[in-house]
Amino acid sequence: MPSDYEPKPPKGEGRWTLLQQRSDRCMWQWDRTASDGHVVVTRFVIINDPARLDFDDFEEAEAIFEKMGD
């Protein structure tokens, strides 16, 4: 990815927050909400194009994200 690359959130309804970005990958927090506006599910998603990895646990996602650089 070029240095001026602006990552776009993956597909999926809800709120996407970019947590970390490297030249070849990025990690997002994905919050989905119920109809009353309360967050019901939070997932952590790593995009290493074309791969997408989804996690329920932030620490696990962060560890994998960092290992991808090795």
Secondary structure, 3 states (H helix, E strand, C coil): CCCCCCCCCCCCCCEEEEEEECCCCEEEEEEEECCCCCEEEEEEEEEECCEEEEECCHHHHHHHHHHCCC
